[in-house]
Amino acid sequence: MKHLRIGGYGPGIVTIDDGKEHGLARVTAPSFLAAHPTLPVLYAAGELERGWLTAFEVTSELTPFDERPSEGHSPCHVAVDPTGTLLAAANYGDGTAVVYHLDERGAFTGEPLVLRNEGSGPHAERQEGPHAHQCVFHDGLLHVSDLGTDEIRRYRPDGTRLEPITLSPGTGPRHFAFAGDRLYVAGELDGTVTLIDGERRTSVPASRQEGANAPSHLQLDGDFVYVANRGPNTVSVLRAGDLSHVAEVPTGGDWPRHFAIDGEHMYVANQYANTVTRFTLRDGVPAPDGVAYEVDSPACVLVM
């Protein structure tokens, strides 16, 4: 098994190898992790009021070698572009996104590009202002989901802002994924998954369970869309073509904030249960295989 790197509100970034805790990088509130596409470098976002971004050299352990401010409040996501020359982070607290250039070592270089936003939505408590939630590099552009303003913001590499992709009022877009021109969006506030394919839009409930649901992570894998449901504490499997329901599986813990897929396995971070549970994908459907790792407040799982 490859190394699992797990971030959260616990003591730091935990590395698990062959089912055993292999190391701990003590950092504060690492909410999300991203790997450089070609270098042995890991990036972490520190979800604090004065947010931070740290670069780690990955060997048998994690060694920090560069750090910069996230230029915003409570960064909750970080991503590296496919060329390995840009890093973007989303600050949930004030809606600011930031872009840094990366040098040949994967270190931060130059001045950051700070991308601010304004606006609100109909949900009085959660949409009083902008709340950037995820950054995705796609088709030469940076896309930023904004839970507070019900849109996917779009920018050129130089920071020029383009017309956003708007969602229905009160959707609260959180995580999203592209498949060519098709866009899949998890709505944290209305509990939906939305497929945008040109002029066609399809929205379905992310969970079939009764009660409140706050979907968290969404990921495409082959012909399936997977979405984690906080509240029902399940992972739903939908067909990518039309969002038809395939299955919904309990995660074996409370408040699944994130998951990662690695080949035939899925790893789910149950934040409130302090566990990461492993599943085997059988015809695309996660099946529990009895493996669980104890991790304090896991928020993100990265397989390296």
Buried (B, 14 or more C-beta within 10 A) or exposed (E): BEBBBBBBBBBBBBBBEEEEBBBBBEBEBBBBBBBBEEBEBBBBBBBBEEBBBBBBBBEEEBEBEBBBBBBBBBBBBBBBBEEBBBBBBBBBBBBBBBBBBBEEBBBBBEEBBBBBBEBBBEBEEBBEBBBBBBBBBBEEBBBBBBBBBBBBBBBEBEEEEEEBBEBBBBBBBBBBBBBEEBBBBBBBBBBBBBBBBEEEEBBBBBBBBEEEBBBBBBBBBEEBBBBBBBBBBBBBBBEBEEBEEBBBBBBBBBBBBBBBBBEEBBBBBBBBBBBBBBBBBEEBBBEBBEBBBEBEBBBBBBBE
